[in-house]
């Protein structure tokens, strides 16, 4: 596992912010800028992968028109899998 993949999402995101600040606030040599860009690209891919995995684990609680949570036959909250393409219909 690479160092970027062993970082938590929060650590990777923080490192991305540091890279962005460095590239925006300092004169960075072309070689350094390229190295930072490559590191950022790897970190972004890692963060996207982790977010995708998190989205797959999220379930949406189904609610009645009055805002109360729907209950299934087991008297547990009724849920459905999260699907990003459904986001716009839930608003």
C-alpha positions in Angstrom: 0.0 0.0 0.0 1.4 3.4 -0.9 1.8 6.2 1.6 -1.0 8.1 0.0 -3.4 5.2 0.4 -2.5 4.6 4.0 -3.5 8.1 4.9 -7.0 8.7 6.3 -9.4 10.7 4.2 -8.9 13.7 6.4 -5.1 13.4 6.2 -5.2 13.2 2.5 -7.6 16.1 2.2 -5.3 18.2 4.5 -2.3 17.4 2.4 -4.2 18.5 -0.7 -4.9 21.8 1.0 -1.3 22.2 1.9 -0.2 21.5 -1.7 -2.7 24.0 -3.1 -1.5 26.7 -0.7 2.1 26.0 -1.5 1.5 26.2 -5.2 -0.6 29.4 -4.9 1.6 31.3 -2.4 5.1 30.4 -3.4 7.2 30.5 -6.5 7.7 26.8 -7.1 10.1 25.4 -9.6 8.8 23.5 -12.5 10.2 20.2 -11.1 8.7 20.8 -7.7 5.3 21.9 -9.2 5.2 18.7 -11.3 6.0 16.6 -8.2 3.3 18.4 -6.2 0.8 18.0 -9.1 1.5 14.2 -9.3 1.1 13.8 -5.5 -2.1 15.8 -5.6 -3.5 13.7 -8.5 -2.8 10.5 -6.4 -4.4 12.0 -3.3 -7.5 13.1 -5.3 -7.9 9.6 -6.7 -7.6 8.1 -3.2 -10.2 10.6 -1.8 -12.6 9.9 -4.6 -12.3 6.2 -4.1 -13.0 6.6 -0.4 -16.0 8.8 -1.0 -17.4 6.4 -3.6 -17.1 3.6 -1.0 -18.8 5.7 1.6 -21.7 6.5 -0.8 -22.3 2.8 -1.3 -22.7 2.3 2.4 -25.1 5.1 2.9 -28.8 4.3 3.1 -31.6 6.8 2.8 -34.3 6.8 5.4 -37.7 6.8 3.8 -40.1 9.3 5.3 -43.8 9.8 5.2 -45.3 13.0 3.9 -45.6 14.3 7.4 -41.9 13.8 8.0 -42.1 10.8 10.2 -39.8 7.8 9.3 -41.5 4.9 7.5 -41.4 1.7 9.5 -41.1 -1.8 7.8 -42.8 -5.0 8.9 -39.9 -5.6 11.4 -40.7 -2.3 13.0 -37.3 -0.9 11.9 -36.8 2.3 9.9 -37.4 1.6 6.2 -34.4 2.5 4.0 -33.2 2.3 0.5 -29.7 2.3 -0.9 -28.1 5.7 -1.7 -27.8 6.3 -5.4 -26.2 9.6 -6.4 -28.3 9.9 -9.5 -31.4 10.0 -7.2 -30.1 13.0 -5.2 -31.9 15.6 -7.3 -35.2 13.8 -6.8 -34.8 13.8 -3.0 -34.6 17.5 -2.6 
